[in-house]
Amino acid sequence: MNYTTQMDAAKRGIITKEMKIVSEKEGIELELLRERVAKGQVVIPANKNHKSLDPEGVGKGLKTKINVNLGISRDCPNVDKELEKVKWAIDMKTDAIMDLSSFGKTEEFRRRLVHMSTAMIGTVPVYDAVGFYDKELKDITAKEFLDVVRKHGEDGVDFVTVHAGINRDTAKVFKKNKRITNIVSRGGSLLYAWMELNNRENPFYEYYDELLDICAEYDITISLGDALRPGSIEDGTDASQIAELIVLGELTKRAWEKNVQIIIEGPGHMKLNEIEANVILEKKLCYDAPFYVLGPIVTDVAPGYDHITSAIGGAIAASHGVDFLCYVTPAEHLRLPTLDDMKEGIIASKIAAHAGDLVKGVKGAEQWDLEMSKARQNLNWEEMFRLSIDDEKARRYRKESTPEHDDSCTMCGKMCSMRNMNRIMDGKDINILRSDD
């Protein structure tokens, strides 16, 4: 039986091969997964033209997924260097890669990325429009913006971030409610500027139905971008952010009517005690659509360490129901990330995602920690390395500081609590000062 999108299939009771793969990966009952895809509570971003894709599900009851941002820029246009990062990201088993390229050979990079990536691929088409048409922002037409989305669909992109929620009404809210950091979303700021320069409605909002038709044709999932996300703690959970979120809820229902899958993007910078409320608001106003957040970054004062500020917020967000975390690297706010920055960002996000999964009761999450605890108690170093999120670093640390006795480490030596409790529980003596001989 033919179907247009994963949601269309799910509504008709059809089980797709992508649903079967996700069901097996997640250990979720196939019919339950289908029901959640039909309701929009789970998305399976899977462009019909992305032939190398190993599908993942994002949403209710599934593991918290992480995304890695990559791409070339005017200052760093080396395609091969970015593709090296792609290889590392795939090897580190990231769930999604977003191509945020904004200059140069974006089409070449995007096509090579899609061809080689088993992870789902996302883009922000508005970034590509200026370079693709070689026009100043003001001169790009509404049709041309939509045509870039179609081009990304043809190239096999699985999900696109579209800032359709910043329209003339939400822009008025922004103008009336002054912020410290104004509009920090790159895509959002470009569209706001286009609207102001042309005295026109946001083309992605005005022609949203046409956008949905394009996405349905290729089964592109729309990630409804939060153009008005807060870029500072002071701006967190303000009138502009909430006004846009209400519009995103309206756009979600319109997308579902055309069987287009939807993800909702969220903040951004906010205090720890605002995170839970933001998750509740998104789930309520956007009808339990999957929630995708950048961070959240919980303090503004740690440039160079924002993978940590983000992981703190991400763990809390995931524990309250966020489904998808966009990684943040130590280079956030400072530069294009290096390969090492990317690795640190991935690991920090993985830790945050897993910490959230423990709270959400995701299948298999607690078992992983249980196995690690048993390996530690048994002083089974090889098993500890195997279970580590970053086994390479764990092995390196152990090798760099070798203990006198294999059943300890250089922190505690023969005072190791695990070692000594094992001996006492087995009815043996403890020889802290004496030789083992």
PEURTA-V833938 format. One record per residue. N is the residue number from 1. RES is the residue in one letter. PHI is phi in radians with two decimals (NA if undefined). PSI is psi in whole degrees, 0 to 359 (999 if undefined). NEAR is the number of other C-alpha atoms within 8 Angstrom. Layout:
n=N res=RES phi=PHI psi=PSI near=NEAR
n=N res=RES phi=PHI psi=PSI near=NEAR
//
This chain:
n=1 res=M phi=NA psi=135 near=3
n=2 res=N phi=-1.40 psi=149 near=3
n=3 res=Y phi=-2.60 psi=158 near=7
n=4 res=T phi=-1.58 psi=315 near=11
n=5 res=T phi=-2.37 psi=171 near=12
n=6 res=Q phi=-1.03 psi=321 near=14
n=7 res=M phi=-1.20 psi=319 near=13
n=8 res=D phi=-1.05 psi=314 near=12
n=9 res=A phi=-1.05 psi=314 near=14
n=10 res=A phi=-1.08 psi=319 near=13
n=11 res=K phi=-1.13 psi=330 near=10
n=12 res=R phi=-1.56 psi=2 near=6
n=13 res=G phi=1.44 psi=14 near=7
n=14 res=I phi=-1.56 psi=132 near=8
n=15 res=I phi=-1.66 psi=117 near=9
n=16 res=T phi=-1.54 psi=165 near=8
n=17 res=K phi=-1.13 psi=329 near=6
n=18 res=E phi=-1.16 psi=320 near=10
n=19 res=M phi=-1.09 psi=319 near=12
n=20 res=K phi=-1.08 psi=318 near=10
n=21 res=I phi=-1.13 psi=314 near=10
n=22 res=V phi=-1.13 psi=318 near=11
n=23 res=S phi=-1.01 psi=316 near=12
n=24 res=E phi=-1.18 psi=317 near=8
n=25 res=K phi=-1.09 psi=318 near=6
n=26 res=E phi=-1.58 psi=344 near=9
n=27 res=G phi=1.21 psi=30 near=7
n=28 res=I phi=-1.84 psi=142 near=9
n=29 res=E phi=-1.06 psi=133 near=7
n=30 res=L phi=-1.06 psi=318 near=9
n=31 res=E phi=-1.18 psi=323 near=6
n=32 res=L phi=-1.12 psi=318 near=8
n=33 res=L phi=-1.07 psi=314 near=12
n=34 res=R phi=-1.03 psi=318 near=12
n=35 res=E phi=-1.08 psi=320 near=10
n=36 res=R phi=-1.26 psi=327 near=11
n=37 res=V phi=-1.16 psi=319 near=14
n=38 res=A phi=-1.09 psi=324 near=12
n=39 res=K phi=-1.44 psi=349 near=8
n=40 res=G phi=1.51 psi=5 near=14
n=41 res=Q phi=-1.36 psi=339 near=12
n=42 res=V phi=-2.28 psi=140 near=14
n=43 res=V phi=-2.07 psi=149 near=16
n=44 res=I phi=-2.18 psi=88 near=13
n=45 res=P phi=-1.13 psi=115 near=14
n=46 res=A phi=-2.70 psi=84 near=13
n=47 res=N phi=-1.04 psi=138 near=13
n=48 res=K phi=-1.06 psi=338 near=8
n=49 res=N phi=-1.70 psi=2 near=10
n=50 res=H phi=-1.63 psi=88 near=13
n=51 res=K phi=-1.33 psi=336 near=6
n=52 res=S phi=-1.57 psi=2 near=9
n=53 res=L phi=-1.16 psi=135 near=10
n=54 res=D phi=-1.85 psi=100 near=7
n=55 res=P phi=-1.08 psi=148 near=13
n=56 res=E phi=-2.26 psi=151 near=12
n=57 res=G phi=-1.80 psi=147 near=10
n=58 res=V phi=-2.25 psi=122 near=14
n=59 res=G phi=2.53 psi=203 near=15
n=60 res=K phi=-1.01 psi=126 near=10
n=61 res=G phi=1.43 psi=358 near=6
n=62 res=L phi=-1.82 psi=166 near=11
n=63 res=K phi=-1.04 psi=144 near=12
n=64 res=T phi=-1.19 psi=125 near=15
n=65 res=K phi=-1.66 psi=158 near=12
n=66 res=I phi=-2.19 psi=150 near=15
n=67 res=N phi=-2.09 psi=144 near=13
n=68 res=V phi=-1.98 psi=131 near=13
n=69 res=N phi=-1.63 psi=132 near=10
n=70 res=L phi=-2.42 psi=183 near=12
n=71 res=G phi=2.28 psi=158 near=12
n=72 res=I phi=-1.55 psi=155 near=15
n=73 res=S phi=-2.37 psi=175 near=10
n=74 res=R phi=-1.05 psi=319 near=8
n=75 res=D phi=-1.39 psi=337 near=4
n=76 res=C phi=-2.35 psi=78 near=7
n=77 res=P phi=-1.63 psi=13 near=9
n=78 res=N phi=-1.32 psi=107 near=7
n=79 res=V phi=-1.13 psi=315 near=10
n=80 res=D phi=-1.09 psi=323 near=6
n=81 res=K phi=-1.16 psi=321 near=7
n=82 res=E phi=-1.22 psi=325 near=11
n=83 res=L phi=-1.20 psi=332 near=10
n=84 res=E phi=-1.11 psi=321 near=8
n=85 res=K phi=-1.10 psi=321 near=11
n=86 res=V phi=-1.02 psi=313 near=12
n=87 res=K phi=-1.03 psi=316 near=8
n=88 res=W phi=-1.15 psi=319 near=9
n=89 res=A phi=-1.09 psi=319 near=14
n=90 res=I phi=-1.18 psi=318 near=11
n=91 res=D phi=-1.08 psi=328 near=7
n=92 res=M phi=-1.48 psi=7 near=7
n=93 res=K phi=1.07 psi=42 near=6
n=94 res=T phi=-1.21 psi=152 near=14
n=95 res=D phi=-1.49 psi=331 near=10
n=96 res=A phi=-2.59 psi=151 near=12
n=97 res=I phi=-2.26 psi=126 near=15
n=98 res=M phi=-1.79 psi=126 near=12
n=99 res=D phi=-1.55 psi=106 near=12
n=100 res=L phi=-1.79 psi=28 near=11
n=101 res=S phi=-0.99 psi=138 near=11
n=102 res=S phi=-2.32 psi=11 near=12
n=103 res=F phi=-2.81 psi=151 near=11
n=104 res=G phi=1.34 psi=218 near=9
n=105 res=K phi=-1.42 psi=63 near=7
n=106 res=T phi=-1.13 psi=322 near=11
n=107 res=E phi=-1.15 psi=317 near=6
n=108 res=E phi=-1.05 psi=313 near=7
n=109 res=F phi=-1.09 psi=315 near=11
n=110 res=R phi=-1.09 psi=315 near=10
n=111 res=R phi=-1.15 psi=318 near=10
n=112 res=R phi=-1.15 psi=322 near=8
n=113 res=L phi=-1.08 psi=310 near=10
n=114 res=V phi=-1.08 psi=318 near=13
n=115 res=H phi=-1.08 psi=321 near=9
n=116 res=M phi=-1.64 psi=347 near=7
n=117 res=S phi=-1.62 psi=127 near=12
n=118 res=T phi=-1.46 psi=342 near=9
n=119 res=A phi=-1.40 psi=154 near=13
n=120 res=M phi=-1.17 psi=146 near=17
n=121 res=I phi=-1.98 psi=132 near=13
n=122 res=G phi=-2.11 psi=157 near=13
n=123 res=T phi=-2.48 psi=169 near=12
n=124 res=V phi=-2.13 psi=94 near=12
n=125 res=P phi=-0.97 psi=329 near=13
n=126 res=V phi=-1.11 psi=331 near=12
n=127 res=Y phi=-1.09 psi=323 near=11
n=128 res=D phi=-1.40 psi=339 near=13
n=129 res=A phi=-1.10 psi=318 near=12
n=130 res=V phi=-1.07 psi=311 near=12
n=131 res=G phi=-1.24 psi=322 near=11
n=132 res=F phi=-1.09 psi=318 near=6
n=133 res=Y phi=-1.65 psi=350 near=7
n=134 res=D phi=0.94 psi=46 near=6
n=135 res=K phi=-2.22 psi=153 near=8
n=136 res=E phi=-1.17 psi=153 near=7
n=137 res=L phi=-0.90 psi=314 near=8
n=138 res=K phi=-1.02 psi=330 near=7
n=139 res=D phi=-1.58 psi=356 near=6
n=140 res=I phi=-1.32 psi=135 near=12
n=141 res=T phi=-1.55 psi=164 near=6
n=142 res=A phi=-1.02 psi=316 near=8
n=143 res=K phi=-1.06 psi=321 near=6
n=144 res=E phi=-1.16 psi=323 near=9
n=145 res=F phi=-1.04 psi=315 near=14
n=146 res=L phi=-1.17 psi=324 near=11
n=147 res=D phi=-1.14 psi=330 near=8
n=148 res=V phi=-1.16 psi=321 near=12
n=149 res=V phi=-1.05 psi=316 near=12
n=150 res=R phi=-1.04 psi=318 near=10
n=151 res=K phi=-1.06 psi=317 near=8
n=152 res=H phi=-1.13 psi=325 near=11
n=153 res=G phi=-1.14 psi=316 near=15
n=154 res=E phi=-1.05 psi=325 near=9
n=155 res=D phi=-1.37 psi=351 near=11
n=156 res=G phi=1.79 psi=16 near=12
n=157 res=V phi=-1.20 psi=133 near=17
n=158 res=D phi=-1.50 psi=327 near=15
n=159 res=F phi=-2.55 psi=146 near=14
n=160 res=V phi=-2.17 psi=135 near=14
n=161 res=T phi=-1.48 psi=121 near=12
n=162 res=V phi=-2.21 psi=123 near=12
n=163 res=H phi=-1.57 psi=70 near=13
n=164 res=A phi=-1.50 psi=349 near=13
n=165 res=G phi=-1.46 psi=349 near=15
n=166 res=I phi=-1.60 psi=99 near=16
n=167 res=N phi=-2.04 psi=189 near=10
n=168 res=R phi=-1.15 psi=329 near=8
n=169 res=D phi=-1.27 psi=313 near=7
n=170 res=T phi=-1.22 psi=331 near=12
n=171 res=A phi=-1.11 psi=325 near=11
n=172 res=K phi=-1.13 psi=320 near=8
n=173 res=V phi=-1.07 psi=316 near=11
n=174 res=F phi=-1.04 psi=316 near=10
n=175 res=K phi=-1.15 psi=327 near=7
n=176 res=K phi=-1.41 psi=340 near=6
n=177 res=N phi=-2.09 psi=93 near=8
n=178 res=K phi=-1.11 psi=144 near=7
n=179 res=R phi=-2.11 psi=162 near=6
n=180 res=I phi=-1.29 psi=317 near=7
n=181 res=T phi=-1.98 psi=17 near=9
n=182 res=N phi=0.88 psi=235 near=7
n=183 res=I phi=-1.92 psi=112 near=12
n=184 res=V phi=-1.69 psi=346 near=12
n=185 res=S phi=-1.17 psi=124 near=10
n=186 res=R phi=-1.09 psi=311 near=8
n=187 res=G phi=-1.12 psi=320 near=11
n=188 res=G phi=-1.10 psi=319 near=15
n=189 res=S phi=-1.18 psi=323 near=11
n=190 res=L phi=-1.14 psi=317 near=10
n=191 res=L phi=-1.23 psi=322 near=12
n=192 res=Y phi=-1.07 psi=317 near=11
n=193 res=A phi=-1.09 psi=317 near=8
n=194 res=W phi=-1.05 psi=317 near=12
n=195 res=M phi=-1.07 psi=316 near=11
n=196 res=E phi=-1.19 psi=318 near=8
n=197 res=L phi=-1.19 psi=329 near=7
n=198 res=N phi=-1.84 psi=355 near=7
n=199 res=N phi=0.89 psi=48 near=6
n=200 res=R phi=-2.27 psi=164 near=7
n=201 res=E phi=-1.28 psi=152 near=9
n=202 res=N phi=-0.94 psi=122 near=14
n=203 res=P phi=-1.09 psi=329 near=10
n=204 res=F phi=-1.28 psi=337 near=13
n=205 res=Y phi=-1.49 psi=314 near=11
n=206 res=E phi=-1.11 psi=321 near=7
n=207 res=Y phi=-1.97 psi=41 near=8
n=208 res=Y phi=-1.10 psi=323 near=10
n=209 res=D phi=-1.10 psi=320 near=6
n=210 res=E phi=-1.14 psi=321 near=8
n=211 res=L phi=-1.06 psi=316 near=11
n=212 res=L phi=-1.09 psi=322 near=11
n=213 res=D phi=-1.10 psi=319 near=9
n=214 res=I phi=-1.10 psi=314 near=11
n=215 res=C phi=-1.14 psi=323 near=14
n=216 res=A phi=-1.15 psi=326 near=13
n=217 res=E phi=-1.09 psi=320 near=9
n=218 res=Y phi=-1.83 psi=357 near=13
n=219 res=D phi=1.02 psi=53 near=15
n=220 res=I phi=-1.54 psi=130 near=17
n=221 res=T phi=-1.43 psi=135 near=15
n=222 res=I phi=-1.63 psi=126 near=13
n=223 res=S phi=-1.73 psi=103 near=12
n=224 res=L phi=-1.24 psi=107 near=14
n=225 res=G phi=-1.23 psi=146 near=13
n=226 res=D phi=-1.67 psi=82 near=16
n=227 res=A phi=-1.00 psi=328 near=15
n=228 res=L phi=-1.82 psi=28 near=12
n=229 res=R phi=-1.13 psi=148 near=14
n=230 res=P phi=-1.25 psi=139 near=17
n=231 res=G phi=-1.88 psi=12 near=12
n=232 res=S phi=-2.70 psi=157 near=13
n=233 res=I phi=-1.01 psi=321 near=12
n=234 res=E phi=-1.07 psi=328 near=6
n=235 res=D phi=-1.59 psi=359 near=13
n=236 res=G phi=-1.08 psi=138 near=14
n=237 res=T phi=0.94 psi=46 near=10
n=238 res=D phi=-1.71 psi=181 near=8
n=239 res=A phi=-1.07 psi=321 near=9
n=240 res=S phi=-1.12 psi=314 near=12
n=241 res=Q phi=-1.05 psi=314 near=13
n=242 res=I phi=-1.25 psi=324 near=9
n=243 res=A phi=-1.08 psi=318 near=10
n=244 res=E phi=-1.17 psi=321 near=14
n=245 res=L phi=-1.06 psi=323 near=13
n=246 res=I phi=-1.08 psi=318 near=10
n=247 res=V phi=-1.13 psi=321 near=9
n=248 res=L phi=-1.07 psi=325 near=13
n=249 res=G phi=-1.11 psi=318 near=11
n=250 res=E phi=-1.12 psi=318 near=9
n=251 res=L phi=-1.19 psi=329 near=9
n=252 res=T phi=-1.08 psi=312 near=11
n=253 res=K phi=-1.11 psi=323 near=8
n=254 res=R phi=-1.16 psi=322 near=8
n=255 res=A phi=-1.15 psi=316 near=12
n=256 res=W phi=-1.10 psi=329 near=11
n=257 res=E phi=-1.09 psi=334 near=7
n=258 res=K phi=-1.83 psi=15 near=9
n=259 res=N phi=1.10 psi=29 near=12
n=260 res=V phi=-1.67 psi=130 near=17
n=261 res=Q phi=-1.31 psi=146 near=15
n=262 res=I phi=-2.30 psi=137 near=15
n=263 res=I phi=-2.07 psi=143 near=13
n=264 res=I phi=-1.84 psi=126 near=15
n=265 res=E phi=-1.58 psi=147 near=12
n=266 res=G phi=-2.35 psi=178 near=11
n=267 res=P phi=-1.12 psi=153 near=12
n=268 res=G phi=1.82 psi=202 near=14
n=269 res=H phi=-1.73 psi=132 near=17
n=270 res=M phi=-2.90 psi=161 near=18
n=271 res=K phi=-1.25 psi=155 near=10
n=272 res=L phi=-0.92 psi=317 near=8
n=273 res=N phi=-1.34 psi=359 near=6
n=274 res=E phi=-1.74 psi=350 near=9
n=275 res=I phi=-1.13 psi=310 near=13
n=276 res=E phi=-1.01 psi=317 near=10
n=277 res=A phi=-1.09 psi=322 near=8
n=278 res=N phi=-1.14 psi=322 near=9
n=279 res=V phi=-1.15 psi=316 near=13
n=280 res=I phi=-1.05 psi=316 near=8
n=281 res=L phi=-1.08 psi=314 near=8
n=282 res=E phi=-1.09 psi=313 near=13
n=283 res=K phi=-1.11 psi=325 near=12
n=284 res=K phi=-1.31 psi=309 near=8
n=285 res=L phi=-1.31 psi=337 near=10
n=286 res=C phi=-2.00 psi=21 near=14
n=287 res=Y phi=1.04 psi=41 near=8
n=288 res=D phi=1.20 psi=22 near=10
n=289 res=A phi=-1.15 psi=150 near=14
n=290 res=P phi=-0.96 psi=140 near=18
n=291 res=F phi=-1.94 psi=130 near=16
n=292 res=Y phi=-2.16 psi=120 near=13
n=293 res=V phi=-2.15 psi=149 near=14
n=294 res=L phi=-1.64 psi=98 near=15
n=295 res=G phi=1.67 psi=250 near=18
n=296 res=P phi=-1.15 psi=149 near=17
n=297 res=I phi=-1.50 psi=123 near=16
n=298 res=V phi=-1.76 psi=0 near=14
n=299 res=T phi=-2.73 psi=149 near=11
n=300 res=D phi=-1.63 psi=359 near=9
n=301 res=V phi=-1.83 psi=19 near=4
n=302 res=A phi=-2.18 psi=49 near=8
n=303 res=P phi=-1.01 psi=137 near=11
n=304 res=G phi=1.65 psi=345 near=8
n=305 res=Y phi=-2.31 psi=22 near=10
n=306 res=D phi=-1.27 psi=350 near=14
n=307 res=H phi=-1.17 psi=333 near=15
n=308 res=I phi=-1.41 psi=313 near=9
n=309 res=T phi=-1.04 psi=326 near=14
n=310 res=S phi=-1.28 psi=319 near=16
n=311 res=A phi=-1.13 psi=324 near=15
n=312 res=I phi=-1.05 psi=308 near=13
n=313 res=G phi=-1.16 psi=322 near=14
n=314 res=G phi=-1.11 psi=320 near=18
n=315 res=A phi=-1.11 psi=317 near=14
n=316 res=I phi=-1.15 psi=316 near=13
n=317 res=A phi=-1.07 psi=313 near=14
n=318 res=A phi=-1.09 psi=323 near=18
n=319 res=S phi=-1.15 psi=336 near=13
n=320 res=H phi=-1.70 psi=2 near=10
n=321 res=G phi=2.13 psi=1 near=10
n=322 res=V phi=-1.14 psi=141 near=14
n=323 res=D phi=-1.81 psi=342 near=15
n=324 res=F phi=-2.61 psi=126 near=15
n=325 res=L phi=-1.95 psi=130 near=17
n=326 res=C phi=-1.54 psi=124 near=13
n=327 res=Y phi=-1.11 psi=156 near=16
n=328 res=V phi=-2.24 psi=136 near=13
n=329 res=T phi=-1.78 psi=169 near=14
n=330 res=P phi=-1.05 psi=340 near=14
n=331 res=A phi=-1.52 psi=357 near=13
n=332 res=E phi=-0.89 psi=134 near=13
n=333 res=H phi=1.33 psi=359 near=5
n=334 res=L phi=-2.12 psi=318 near=7
n=335 res=R phi=-2.97 psi=173 near=6
n=336 res=L phi=-1.17 psi=132 near=7
n=337 res=P phi=-1.14 psi=144 near=11
n=338 res=T phi=-1.45 psi=178 near=6
n=339 res=L phi=-1.06 psi=317 near=7
n=340 res=D phi=-1.14 psi=321 near=7
n=341 res=D phi=-1.04 psi=317 near=11
n=342 res=M phi=-1.07 psi=315 near=13
n=343 res=K phi=-1.04 psi=314 near=10
n=344 res=E phi=-1.09 psi=320 near=11
n=345 res=G phi=-1.13 psi=319 near=13
n=346 res=I phi=-1.11 psi=312 near=16
n=347 res=I phi=-1.09 psi=315 near=10
n=348 res=A phi=-1.05 psi=318 near=12
n=349 res=S phi=-1.21 psi=323 near=17
n=350 res=K phi=-1.11 psi=319 near=10
n=351 res=I phi=-1.09 psi=314 near=11
n=352 res=A phi=-1.07 psi=315 near=14
n=353 res=A phi=-1.09 psi=316 near=16
n=354 res=H phi=-1.18 psi=321 near=12
n=355 res=A phi=-1.04 psi=320 near=11
n=356 res=G phi=-1.17 psi=321 near=16
n=357 res=D phi=-1.11 psi=327 near=14
n=358 res=L phi=-1.07 psi=320 near=11
n=359 res=V phi=-1.27 psi=321 near=8
n=360 res=K phi=-1.31 psi=349 near=11
n=361 res=G phi=1.28 psi=31 near=8
n=362 res=V phi=-1.11 psi=138 near=12
n=363 res=K phi=-1.00 psi=128 near=7
n=364 res=G phi=1.56 psi=345 near=6
n=365 res=A phi=-1.12 psi=310 near=11
n=366 res=E phi=-1.21 psi=329 near=10
n=367 res=Q phi=-1.08 psi=322 near=7
n=368 res=W phi=-1.02 psi=311 near=9
n=369 res=D phi=-1.15 psi=323 near=8
n=370 res=L phi=-1.09 psi=317 near=8
n=371 res=E phi=-1.12 psi=321 near=9
n=372 res=M phi=-1.14 psi=318 near=11
n=373 res=S phi=-1.08 psi=319 near=8
n=374 res=K phi=-1.13 psi=319 near=8
n=375 res=A phi=-1.10 psi=322 near=12
n=376 res=R phi=-1.15 psi=315 near=11
n=377 res=Q phi=-1.09 psi=326 near=10
n=378 res=N phi=-1.50 psi=0 near=8
n=379 res=L phi=0.92 psi=41 near=10
n=380 res=N phi=-1.65 psi=90 near=9
n=381 res=W phi=-1.12 psi=318 near=8
n=382 res=E phi=-1.07 psi=320 near=6
n=383 res=E phi=-1.19 psi=323 near=9
n=384 res=M phi=-1.09 psi=317 near=11
n=385 res=F phi=-1.10 psi=317 near=11
n=386 res=R phi=-1.06 psi=324 near=7
n=387 res=L phi=-1.51 psi=351 near=10
n=388 res=S phi=-1.23 psi=144 near=8
n=389 res=I phi=-1.05 psi=322 near=7
n=390 res=D phi=-2.20 psi=83 near=7
n=391 res=D phi=-1.14 psi=329 near=10
n=392 res=E phi=-1.08 psi=315 near=7
n=393 res=K phi=-1.20 psi=320 near=7
n=394 res=A phi=-1.07 psi=316 near=10
n=395 res=R phi=-1.12 psi=318 near=9
n=396 res=R phi=-1.12 psi=317 near=8
n=397 res=Y phi=-1.08 psi=318 near=8
n=398 res=R phi=-1.10 psi=318 near=9
n=399 res=K phi=-1.23 psi=326 near=7
n=400 res=E phi=-1.25 psi=342 near=6
n=401 res=S phi=-2.46 psi=85 near=8
n=402 res=T phi=-1.46 psi=127 near=8
n=403 res=P phi=-1.38 psi=163 near=9
n=404 res=E phi=-1.15 psi=324 near=6
n=405 res=H phi=-2.06 psi=132 near=8
n=406 res=D phi=-1.10 psi=333 near=6
n=407 res=D phi=-1.56 psi=35 near=6
n=408 res=S phi=-2.77 psi=183 near=12
n=409 res=C phi=-2.29 psi=176 near=13
n=410 res=T phi=-1.35 psi=357 near=9
n=411 res=M phi=-1.29 psi=310 near=4
n=412 res=C phi=-1.98 psi=337 near=8
n=413 res=G phi=1.02 psi=226 near=11
n=414 res=K phi=-1.35 psi=359 near=10
n=415 res=M phi=-1.54 psi=6 near=8
n=416 res=C phi=-0.94 psi=125 near=10
n=417 res=S phi=-1.12 psi=320 near=6
n=418 res=M phi=-1.07 psi=311 near=10
n=419 res=R phi=-1.02 psi=311 near=13
n=420 res=N phi=-1.26 psi=323 near=11
n=421 res=M phi=-1.17 psi=323 near=8
n=422 res=N phi=-1.04 psi=317 near=10
n=423 res=R phi=-1.18 psi=314 near=11
n=424 res=I phi=-1.11 psi=316 near=10
n=425 res=M phi=-1.12 psi=335 near=7
n=426 res=D phi=-1.59 psi=6 near=6
n=427 res=G phi=1.33 psi=24 near=6
n=428 res=K phi=-1.78 psi=164 near=7
n=429 res=D phi=-1.36 psi=161 near=6
n=430 res=I phi=-1.95 psi=122 near=7
n=431 res=N phi=-1.96 psi=77 near=8
n=432 res=I phi=-1.26 psi=318 near=6
n=433 res=L phi=-1.68 psi=329 near=4
n=434 res=R phi=-1.38 psi=158 near=5
n=435 res=S phi=-1.25 psi=149 near=5
n=436 res=D phi=-1.08 psi=336 near=4
n=437 res=D phi=-1.22 psi=999 near=2
//
